[in-house]
Amino acid sequence: MLEQFATQVFWIGLLKIIGVNIILSGDNAVVIALAARSLPAKQQKAAVLWGSGAAVVMRIILTIFAVALLTLPWLKLAGSLLLFWIGVKLLIPEDDDVDVDASDNMISAIKTILIADLVMSIDNVIAVAAAAQGSMTLLILGLAISIPLVIFGSTLLLHLMERWPVIITVGGGLLGFVAGEMLVTDPALRDWLAGGGVAFAEDGKPRVGGLSLEILCGLVGAVIVVAAGTWLAKRKQNGVQAQVETEQPKS
Amino acid sequence: MRILVAVDGSKYSLDAVQCLIDHADWYRDKPEVLLLTVHLPVPKLPGMGAAVGKSQIQKYYQQEGEAQLAPAKRKLDAAGIASEASILVGPVAESIVQHAKAKRCDLIYIGTRGRTEIGKAMLGSTATKVLHLSDIPVLLVK
């Protein structure tokens, strides 16, 4: 296990997991930042702490399952299609006519943080599992470093996303990249790809004419998600621009 | 004389408020002051509705906005100038200009260096954008 730490591949892998997780956790951060706000200042820290602790454990367990599942044939293919779908959906603004009760006690705020984490983490779980490429050490380290970063930096992330909404597009593109990468490494497609002129290197990675097929398909995936998402979002918005105004009492 | 003062809670936006107070005697009548702060909208993400409601987001805008208005409000109150404060959500420069128009203001006061040093380098400052968009006179405070 110790030798693992020394290799370059290990550090690149770790950075990849942390990067993927932080960019894809922007949505979770928004929810955490907003949910914690409805509590009195004293309780905010405790709620975030407990919420994040539970979220880290939950996420690690889910991701370990995902890693195990991704070794089965066809499941990488399915996961990749799911990621494409989540990526496109990320770029389409949600209707905001739903209203949930604001939580003003700690237990319900922690619950909100956990639910949000569960609902909004499917993309991260699959993407991180794919990025870990089978290494448990990488996986647990990467998640343990990046999740607290996201949770405690949630307000900062929220402000960054307000100012540069393009971050969301980058997240969608990243999902498309991971999805494309994952698609071509599905064991079920190996024979079919080999028949189509794809060579497999010694480490089992597919290559076309000296280029890595993974990176190629990743780029194509990113372009597809960003293009489809932007187009659908444009069609949906169609020039609607909501403005909310809150007047304060005159003094 | 009705004056709109756009603030973002930064030191520079307070300079604009100070300038207005210092030069209140420029105007024949005591100026009627409208304080305004604009908050950028929270991104709408899939699944967010499950955890955060409209009222919570509204409350977030309200709290953030009040925090940005408070120092300017205190300054004006101390100087004995009455003001009406509002919080808008939307693109900053556009909202400022629209508000000034809707409230039929005669002048917009704005500080030229706000909180967003990086944003300024990348996109041009909010003040510059207001200057371009507005057909009401704009006073830039340096």
Boltz contact constraints between the chains, C-beta under 6 A:
constraints:
  - contact:
      token1: [A, 27]
      token2: [B, 45]
      max_distance: 6.0
  - contact:
      token1: [A, 31]
      token2: [B, 51]
      max_distance: 6.0
  - contact:
      token1: [A, 31]
      token2: [B, 52]
      max_distance: 6.0
  - contact:
      token1: [A, 34]
      token2: [B, 52]
      max_distance: 6.0
  - contact:
      token1: [A, 34]
      token2: [B, 56]
      max_distance: 6.0
  - contact:
      token1: [A, 34]
      token2: [B, 60]
      max_distance: 6.0
  - contact:
      token1: [A, 37]
      token2: [B, 60]
      max_distance: 6.0
  - contact:
      token1: [A, 38]
      token2: [B, 56]
      max_distance: 6.0
  - contact:
      token1: [A, 89]
      token2: [B, 46]
      max_distance: 6.0
  - contact:
      token1: [A, 93]
      token2: [B, 44]
      max_distance: 6.0
  - contact:
      token1: [A, 94]
      token2: [B, 44]
      max_distance: 6.0
  - contact:
      token1: [A, 94]
      token2: [B, 46]
      max_distance: 6.0
  - contact:
      token1: [A, 96]
      token2: [B, 44]
      max_distance: 6.0
  - contact:
      token1: [A, 96]
      token2: [B, 54]
      max_distance: 6.0
  - contact:
      token1: [A, 98]
      token2: [B, 49]
      max_distance: 6.0
  - contact:
      token1: [A, 99]
      token2: [B, 53]
      max_distance: 6.0
  - contact:
      token1: [A, 99]
      token2: [B, 54]
      max_distance: 6.0
  - contact:
      token1: [A, 99]
      token2: [B, 55]
      max_distance: 6.0
  - contact:
      token1: [A, 100]
      token2: [B, 53]
      max_distance: 6.0
  - contact:
      token1: [A, 102]
      token2: [B, 55]
      max_distance: 6.0
  - contact:
      token1: [A, 102]
      token2: [B, 56]
      max_distance: 6.0
  - contact:
      token1: [A, 112]
      token2: [B, 51]
      max_distance: 6.0
  - contact:
      token1: [A, 115]
      token2: [B, 51]
      max_distance: 6.0
  - contact:
      token1: [A, 116]
      token2: [B, 51]
      max_distance: 6.0
  - contact:
      token1: [A, 119]
      token2: [B, 47]
      max_distance: 6.0
  - contact:
      token1: [A, 119]
      token2: [B, 50]
      max_distance: 6.0
  - contact:
      token1: [A, 120]
      token2: [B, 47]
      max_distance: 6.0
  - contact:
      token1: [A, 161]
      token2: [B, 43]
      max_distance: 6.0
  - contact:
      token1: [A, 162]
      token2: [B, 40]
      max_distance: 6.0
  - contact:
      token1: [A, 165]
      token2: [B, 43]
      max_distance: 6.0
  - contact:
      token1: [A, 168]
      token2: [B, 43]
      max_distance: 6.0
  - contact:
      token1: [A, 243]
      token2: [B, 90]
      max_distance: 6.0
  - contact:
      token1: [A, 244]
      token2: [B, 89]
      max_distance: 6.0
  - contact:
      token1: [A, 245]
      token2: [B, 88]
      max_distance: 6.0
  - contact:
      token1: [A, 246]
      token2: [B, 62]
      max_distance: 6.0
  - contact:
      token1: [A, 246]
      token2: [B, 87]
      max_distance: 6.0
  - contact:
      token1: [A, 247]
      token2: [B, 86]
      max_distance: 6.0
  - contact:
      token1: [A, 248]
      token2: [B, 85]
      max_distance: 6.0
  - contact:
      token1: [A, 250]
      token2: [B, 84]
      max_distance: 6.0
